[in-house]
Amino acid sequence: MADYLDTLADFAANFATDELPDRVSAHTKLIMADTFGAIVGGSVEPEVRALADNLCAGPKEPGGSATVLGIGKTADPATAALINGAAGTFLEMDEGNGPAMGHPAIHTIPATFAAAEKYHLSGRDFVTAVAIGYEIGGRIGGAARLRGEMHPHGTWGTICAAVGVGRVLCFDAGQMRAVINIASNLCLATSRPTMLQGATVRNAYAGISGQMGHLSCNLVRAGFTGEQDGIANVYGNVVSTNFDPAGAIKDLGDDWIVARNYFKLHACCRYNHGALDALAEITQAHSQVGPETVDNIARIDIASYDLAAELDDQAPDNMLAGKFSVPFAVATTLINGTSDVEAFTLDMVRTEAIQNLTKRVFITEDPAMTAQRSDLEARPASLKITMRDGQTFEASNQINRGSPSDPYSADELRRKYNSLTARAWSAADAAAVHNIIMGLDELGGVATLQAVLRQADQNV
C-alpha cells in the first residue's frame, strides 16, 4: 500500500499541467507577481548588492543562465536562487500562508524560476511548477510542529524549492520521493532569536533553501540517496516535535493551500499586523490621533496573542529588529502616517521622535487571544491609546487584513507591487513585467519573462 510520501511524490511528479484549476493558476500568478515585487524591492538593500557582487561573475567573465532580479547580473541557478531569495525576505513584504505556518512562496519561486530560465520552460508549466512546489512543501510545513526555538524560514522551504526544481526537470515519482527525502536533510538549524535581535543572517535562510533545493535535485541526478522517510524523521524528531503524515495529504489536489495564502502591506512581521490594523481604524475615525498629536499621547497599550507579545522590544537597534518590534511598528506608523517600507528604515529606527514614542508603547499577552491561534486565520489584537488629558481611543480585531477572509483588493496589491519595484525599475518596465507574469499562460513562456526582466534591469 502506498504511504503518504508516495502520495506526495506521485502528485508532485504526475499532476498534469492542464488539470491545474483556473482559480489556482490565477492565484498562483498573483503570488508570483507579489513575490517578484518583494525581490526587486529588496534588491537595492546594500547587503543584497554586496552579496551579488561577491557571488556573481565580474564584467569580463561569462554570466550564468539565471537572472539576479533588480541588479542587472546573472548567475548559475543555485546562486541566483540564493540571492533572489535573500532579497525577497529583506523588506518583510513576502506573502505567507496560515495552513503552512510559514512563507512558501519566497522559498519556491526564486529556485523554480532559475531552473525554468535554464530549461526554457513554458509559462503554463512554470506556473504549475510553482504551485506544486508551494503545495508540497507548504503541506509538510503545516503537518509539522517546529520547535519553538526554530525560525520557520530555511526549514521545510527547502522541499518547496526542491519539488519546484524537480518539476522543471521532469522528475518521475521515484525521483520526487528521493528529492523530498534528500531536501528534508538539507534544511538549516535556524534560530528564532535572529529575528528578535535583528541578526540579518535570518534574511539568508530562504535563499539558502532555494540553493539547497537545486543541490538536492543535482544529488538525485548524481545517484545520491536519502533516508527511507526523511520527512518523518527530520520533521517528526529533529527540528519538529511532531509530524502528521495524514494531514500532509488530506484533500491533496482538492484543497489547494496555495490559494489560501495571505498578502502583506505592512512592511514588518505579520505578528505586528493586528496592532497596526487596529491603529489604522483609530486614526481613520479620530482626527485627535495622528502624526501631529503624538506628543499628546501618554501611552499606547496593546494586548495580543503570545507570538505577537514576544515582539516587545522598545529599543530595536537596526531595520530588521524594528520589523520585529510591535512598539516600534506602532510608533513609526503613527508618526509617518504609513506602514510601508520607508517607515521601517534604519533612519526611522534612529529617529528621536519615534524612539520616544516607542518607549510609550506596551504589549502584553492575552491568554484568551493566544488560545484563538488554533484558528489559522485568527490573529487578534486590541489597542488602546491614552492621551495626556485622559481621553482614550480603542480598537480591536480578530483577523488581519490580507487574510483569505479579509483580502486586499487587486488594486491594493498592484499599488504595493508598483511601490516596491519603483525602488529599482521604471514604472513602464514594472508594468511590462507584471503584465507578462499575470498572462504567462497566454502571452509567452519564461523566455519572454526573462527578456522583459533583463530589460528592466538594464534600464536602471
PAZA-253606 format. One line per 5 residues: number of its first residue (from 1); their letters; for each residue x, y, z of C-alpha. Coordinates in nm, 2 decimals. Each point is the difference from the previous one (the first is absolute). Example, Ala and Ser with C-alpha at 12.3 -4.5 7.8 and 13.67 -1.06 7.14 Angstrom:
1	as	1.23/-0.45/0.78; 0.14/0.34/-0.07
***
This chain:
1	madyl	0.00/0.00/0.00; 0.14/0.34/-0.09; 0.10/0.22/0.29; -0.05/0.37/0.04; 0.34/0.08/-0.15
6	dtlad	-0.09/-0.21/-0.31; -0.32/0.21/-0.03; 0.19/0.33/0.02; 0.27/-0.11/-0.24; -0.26/-0.14/-0.25
11	faanf	-0.20/0.32/0.01; 0.31/0.22/-0.04; 0.13/-0.20/-0.30; -0.32/-0.10/-0.18; -0.25/0.28/0.06
16	atdel	-0.09/0.12/-0.35; 0.06/0.37/-0.08; -0.33/0.01/-0.19; -0.18/-0.11/0.32; 0.10/0.30/0.21
21	pdrvs	-0.33/0.17/0.09; -0.03/0.35/-0.15; -0.05/0.16/0.34; 0.32/-0.17/0.13; 0.19/0.11/-0.31
26	ahtkl	-0.13/0.36/0.03; 0.08/0.02/0.37; 0.35/-0.15/-0.05; 0.08/0.27/-0.26; -0.12/0.26/0.25
31	imadt	0.25/-0.15/0.26; 0.27/0.00/-0.27; -0.05/0.37/-0.08; 0.00/0.09/0.37; 0.32/-0.21/0.06
36	fgaiv	0.18/0.15/-0.30; -0.09/0.34/0.14; 0.14/-0.09/0.35; 0.32/-0.12/-0.16; 0.06/0.30/-0.22
41	ggsve	-0.08/0.23/0.30; 0.25/-0.18/0.21; 0.26/-0.01/-0.27; 0.11/0.36/0.07; 0.10/-0.07/0.36
46	pevra	0.38/0.04/0.04; 0.05/-0.35/0.14; -0.18/-0.16/-0.30; 0.20/0.21/-0.25; 0.32/-0.10/0.18
51	ladnl	-0.10/-0.37/0.00; -0.06/0.02/-0.37; 0.33/0.17/-0.06; 0.18/-0.28/0.20; -0.18/-0.29/-0.17
56	cagpk	-0.07/0.10/-0.36; 0.24/0.01/-0.29; 0.20/0.32/-0.06; -0.06/0.22/-0.30; 0.26/-0.18/-0.21
61	epggs	-0.11/-0.35/0.10; -0.28/-0.21/-0.15; -0.32/0.03/0.19; -0.25/-0.28/0.09; -0.33/-0.10/-0.14
66	atvlg	-0.21/0.14/0.29; -0.10/0.36/0.07; 0.09/0.18/0.32; -0.30/0.23/0.02; 0.03/0.37/0.03
71	igkta	0.38/0.00/-0.01; 0.09/-0.06/-0.37; 0.20/-0.31/0.06; -0.03/-0.37/-0.09; 0.12/-0.31/0.19
76	dpata	-0.03/-0.37/0.00; -0.35/-0.11/0.11; 0.09/-0.10/0.36; 0.18/0.33/0.06; -0.28/0.20/-0.15
81	aling	-0.24/-0.18/0.22; 0.21/0.09/0.30; 0.03/0.37/-0.08; -0.37/0.04/-0.11; -0.13/-0.19/0.30
86	aagtf	0.20/0.22/0.24; -0.11/0.32/-0.18; -0.36/-0.11/0.03; 0.01/-0.03/0.37; 0.19/0.32/0.08
91	lemde	-0.30/0.23/0.01; -0.24/-0.24/0.17; -0.25/0.05/-0.29; -0.02/-0.36/-0.13; -0.32/-0.19/0.04
96	gngpa	-0.08/-0.27/0.25; -0.23/-0.29/0.05; -0.20/-0.09/0.31; -0.05/-0.37/-0.08; 0.38/-0.03/-0.07
101	mghpa	0.09/0.21/0.30; 0.27/0.18/-0.19; 0.09/0.17/-0.33; 0.01/-0.26/-0.28; 0.02/0.24/-0.30
106	ihtip	0.34/0.15/0.07; 0.14/-0.35/0.04; -0.17/-0.13/-0.31; 0.01/0.27/-0.27; 0.36/0.11/-0.01
111	atfaa	0.13/-0.36/-0.04; -0.27/-0.10/-0.24; 0.04/0.31/-0.22; 0.38/-0.05/-0.02; -0.05/-0.36/-0.12
116	aekyh	-0.28/0.11/-0.24; 0.23/0.25/-0.16; 0.27/-0.25/-0.06; -0.23/-0.26/-0.15; -0.23/0.24/-0.19
121	lsgrd	-0.32/-0.11/0.16; -0.34/0.11/-0.14; -0.19/0.25/0.20; -0.27/-0.24/0.10; 0.24/-0.27/0.11
126	fvtav	0.19/0.27/0.21; -0.32/0.10/0.18; -0.08/-0.37/0.07; 0.35/-0.07/0.13; -0.03/0.29/0.24
131	aigye	-0.35/-0.11/0.11; 0.12/-0.36/0.06; 0.32/0.10/0.18; -0.19/0.24/0.22; -0.27/-0.26/0.07
136	iggri	0.22/-0.30/0.09; 0.25/0.20/0.22; -0.28/0.20/0.16; -0.20/-0.31/0.09; 0.31/-0.15/0.16
141	ggaar	0.05/0.32/0.20; -0.36/0.00/0.11; 0.02/-0.36/0.11; 0.31/0.07/0.21; 0.03/0.18/0.33
146	lrgem	0.33/0.17/-0.01; 0.18/0.04/0.33; -0.06/0.34/0.16; 0.37/0.08/-0.03; -0.01/-0.04/-0.38
151	hphgt	-0.07/0.27/-0.25; -0.22/-0.15/-0.28; 0.20/0.16/-0.29; 0.26/-0.24/-0.13; -0.17/-0.32/0.13
156	wgtic	-0.27/-0.17/-0.20; 0.04/0.27/-0.27; 0.29/-0.21/-0.13; -0.26/-0.25/-0.11; -0.21/0.27/-0.17
161	aavgv	0.31/0.09/-0.21; 0.10/-0.36/-0.07; -0.34/-0.10/-0.12; -0.04/0.31/-0.22; 0.34/-0.06/-0.16
166	grvlc	-0.07/-0.38/-0.03; -0.32/0.09/-0.18; 0.20/0.21/-0.25; 0.24/-0.30/-0.05; -0.30/-0.23/-0.06
171	fdagq	0.09/-0.23/0.29; -0.21/-0.32/0.02; -0.17/-0.11/0.32; 0.31/-0.19/0.12; 0.23/0.30/-0.05
176	mravi	-0.25/0.22/0.17; -0.01/-0.22/0.30; 0.38/-0.01/0.01; 0.03/0.38/-0.03; -0.26/0.06/0.28
181	niasn	0.20/-0.23/0.22; 0.33/0.16/-0.08; -0.13/0.35/0.03; -0.14/-0.08/0.34; 0.36/-0.06/0.12
186	lclat	0.13/0.33/-0.15; -0.21/0.24/0.21; 0.17/0.24/0.23; 0.03/0.01/0.38; -0.17/0.34/0.01
191	srptm	-0.02/0.21/0.31; -0.31/0.19/0.09; 0.19/0.27/0.20; 0.16/0.12/-0.32; -0.32/0.19/-0.09
196	lqgat	-0.04/0.15/0.35; 0.36/0.11/0.01; 0.01/0.13/-0.36; 0.27/-0.25/-0.11; -0.02/0.02/-0.37
201	vrnay	0.13/-0.35/-0.06; -0.37/-0.07/0.04; -0.06/0.17/-0.34; 0.22/-0.26/-0.17; -0.20/-0.30/0.13
206	agisg	-0.26/-0.01/-0.29; 0.27/0.06/-0.26; 0.21/-0.29/0.14; -0.31/-0.22/-0.03; -0.02/0.09/-0.37
211	qmghl	0.36/-0.09/-0.04; -0.04/-0.33/0.19; -0.30/-0.08/-0.22; 0.22/0.01/-0.31; 0.27/-0.20/0.18
216	scnlv	-0.26/-0.26/0.10; -0.10/-0.05/-0.36; 0.36/-0.02/-0.11; 0.07/-0.26/0.27; -0.29/-0.21/-0.12
221	ragft	0.12/0.02/-0.36; 0.35/-0.10/0.11; -0.13/-0.31/0.18; 0.00/0.11/0.36; -0.27/-0.14/0.23
226	geqdg	-0.19/0.11/0.30; -0.17/-0.16/0.30; -0.29/-0.22/-0.06; -0.22/0.27/0.16; 0.20/0.31/0.06
231	ianvy	-0.31/0.21/0.06; -0.13/-0.22/0.29; 0.34/0.00/0.16; 0.12/0.36/-0.04; -0.35/0.15/0.04
236	gnvvs	-0.11/-0.25/0.26; 0.30/-0.01/0.22; 0.28/0.25/-0.09; -0.12/0.35/-0.08; -0.36/-0.07/0.09
241	tnfdp	-0.17/-0.17/0.29; -0.28/-0.17/-0.20; -0.09/-0.08/-0.36; -0.34/-0.09/-0.12; 0.03/-0.20/-0.33
246	agaik	-0.37/-0.03/-0.05; -0.03/0.38/0.03; 0.26/0.05/-0.27; -0.21/-0.18/-0.26; -0.35/0.09/0.12
251	dlgdd	-0.21/0.12/-0.30; 0.31/0.02/-0.22; -0.10/0.13/-0.34; -0.33/0.12/0.13; 0.08/0.25/0.27
256	wivar	0.29/0.20/-0.14; 0.18/0.18/0.29; 0.17/0.22/-0.26; -0.34/0.16/-0.06; -0.03/0.07/0.38
261	nyfkl	0.30/0.23/0.06; 0.01/0.34/0.14; 0.16/0.31/-0.14; 0.18/0.28/0.19; -0.02/0.38/-0.04
266	haccr	0.16/0.08/0.34; 0.38/-0.03/-0.05; 0.07/-0.20/0.32; -0.06/-0.33/0.16; -0.36/-0.11/-0.02
271	ynhga	-0.02/-0.03/0.38; -0.01/0.38/0.00; -0.29/0.02/-0.24; -0.29/-0.03/0.24; 0.12/0.30/0.19
276	ldala	0.06/0.20/-0.32; -0.34/-0.08/-0.13; -0.15/0.12/0.33; 0.21/0.31/-0.01; -0.13/0.07/-0.36
281	eitqa	-0.35/-0.03/0.12; 0.06/0.26/0.27; 0.18/0.25/-0.21; -0.26/-0.02/-0.28; -0.28/0.06/0.25
286	hsqvg	0.15/0.26/0.23; 0.19/0.31/-0.11; 0.13/0.05/0.35; 0.25/-0.29/-0.07; 0.26/0.06/-0.26
291	petvd	0.36/0.11/-0.08; -0.07/0.35/0.13; -0.13/-0.12/0.34; 0.25/-0.26/0.11; 0.14/0.22/0.27
296	niari	-0.35/0.00/0.16; 0.01/-0.38/0.03; 0.07/-0.13/0.35; 0.02/-0.36/-0.09; -0.12/-0.27/-0.24
301	diasy	-0.10/-0.34/0.13; -0.03/-0.31/-0.22; -0.13/-0.34/0.10; 0.05/-0.29/-0.25; 0.10/-0.37/-0.03
306	dlaae	0.32/-0.14/0.13; 0.21/0.02/-0.32; -0.09/0.37/-0.04; 0.07/0.07/0.36; 0.35/-0.14/-0.04
311	lddqa	0.07/0.30/-0.23; 0.03/0.24/0.29; 0.33/0.17/-0.06; -0.02/0.38/0.07; 0.35/0.07/-0.13
316	pdnml	0.07/-0.19/-0.32; 0.34/0.08/-0.14; -0.03/-0.07/-0.37; -0.25/-0.03/-0.28; -0.07/-0.38/0.04
321	agkfs	-0.05/0.03/0.38; -0.24/0.29/-0.06; -0.21/-0.22/-0.23; -0.03/-0.25/0.29; -0.10/0.26/0.27
326	vpfav	-0.36/0.08/0.05; 0.08/0.32/0.20; 0.22/0.13/-0.28; -0.24/-0.11/-0.27; -0.29/0.19/0.16
331	attli	0.21/0.31/0.07; 0.16/0.03/-0.34; -0.34/-0.06/-0.17; -0.17/0.27/0.21; 0.27/0.26/-0.06
336	ngtsd	0.05/-0.07/-0.37; -0.36/-0.06/-0.07; 0.09/-0.32/-0.19; 0.13/-0.35/0.07; 0.18/-0.04/-0.34
341	veaft	0.36/-0.07/-0.05; 0.12/0.35/0.06; -0.15/-0.01/0.35; 0.24/-0.28/0.10; 0.34/0.12/-0.12
346	ldmvr	0.30/0.04/0.22; -0.05/0.37/0.00; -0.34/-0.05/0.15; 0.14/-0.23/0.27; 0.24/0.28/0.09
351	teaiq	-0.25/0.29/-0.01; -0.04/0.15/0.34; -0.37/0.08/-0.01; -0.07/-0.37/-0.10; 0.23/-0.13/0.27
356	nltkr	-0.18/0.22/0.26; -0.34/-0.13/-0.10; 0.11/-0.36/-0.02; 0.09/0.02/0.37; -0.37/0.08/0.07
361	vfite	-0.14/-0.30/-0.19; -0.05/-0.32/0.20; -0.12/-0.34/-0.11; -0.11/-0.29/0.22; -0.13/-0.35/-0.06
366	dpamt	-0.37/-0.07/0.03; -0.03/-0.37/0.06; -0.35/-0.01/-0.15; 0.14/0.15/-0.32; 0.28/-0.26/0.00
371	aqrsd	-0.26/-0.27/0.03; -0.16/0.12/-0.32; 0.31/-0.07/-0.20; -0.13/-0.35/-0.07; -0.21/0.17/-0.26
376	learp	0.25/0.05/-0.28; -0.14/0.35/-0.09; -0.05/0.13/0.36; 0.28/0.25/0.09; -0.18/0.22/0.25
381	aslki	0.11/0.33/0.15; -0.15/0.29/0.19; 0.16/0.34/0.02; -0.07/0.29/0.24; 0.14/0.35/-0.03
386	tmrdg	-0.01/0.21/0.32; 0.05/0.37/-0.05; 0.17/0.22/0.26; -0.34/0.17/0.07; -0.15/-0.34/0.08
391	qtfea	-0.19/-0.05/-0.32; 0.02/-0.36/-0.14; -0.04/-0.16/-0.34; -0.04/-0.37/-0.05; -0.03/-0.26/-0.28
396	snqin	0.04/-0.37/-0.04; -0.01/-0.27/-0.27; 0.00/-0.37/-0.03; 0.14/-0.05/-0.35; 0.28/0.19/-0.18
401	rgsps	-0.07/0.17/-0.32; 0.14/-0.19/-0.30; -0.13/-0.33/0.14; -0.22/-0.22/-0.22; -0.32/0.12/0.18
406	dpysa	0.11/0.37/-0.02; 0.21/0.02/-0.31; 0.17/0.30/-0.15; -0.15/0.12/-0.33; 0.18/-0.05/-0.33
411	delrr	0.06/0.37/-0.01; 0.16/0.00/0.35; 0.24/-0.28/-0.10; 0.08/0.17/-0.32; 0.09/0.32/0.18
416	kynsl	0.22/-0.20/0.23; 0.18/-0.15/-0.30; 0.04/0.34/-0.16; 0.15/0.14/0.32; 0.24/-0.28/0.05
421	taraw	0.12/-0.02/-0.36; 0.04/0.38/-0.02; 0.31/-0.04/0.22; 0.18/-0.16/-0.29; -0.21/0.03/-0.32
426	saada	-0.18/0.25/-0.21; -0.38/-0.01/0.02; -0.02/-0.10/-0.36; 0.23/-0.30/0.05; -0.17/-0.10/0.32
431	aavhn	-0.34/0.00/-0.19; 0.15/-0.21/-0.28; 0.13/-0.26/0.24; -0.33/-0.01/0.19; -0.20/-0.05/-0.32
436	iimgl	0.22/-0.29/-0.11; -0.03/-0.17/0.34; -0.38/0.03/0.01; -0.02/-0.12/-0.36; 0.26/-0.28/0.00
441	delgg	-0.25/-0.25/-0.13; -0.09/0.21/-0.30; 0.28/0.25/-0.06; 0.30/-0.22/-0.02; 0.24/-0.21/0.19
446	vatlq	0.28/0.05/0.25; 0.23/0.13/-0.28; -0.24/0.29/-0.05; -0.01/0.08/0.37; 0.38/-0.03/0.02
451	avlrq	0.05/0.25/-0.29; -0.23/0.25/0.16; 0.16/-0.04/0.34; 0.35/0.05/-0.14; -0.11/0.30/-0.20
456	adqnv	-0.14/0.16/0.32; 0.33/-0.06/0.18; 0.20/0.15/-0.29; -0.22/0.32/0.01; 0.08/0.07/0.36
***
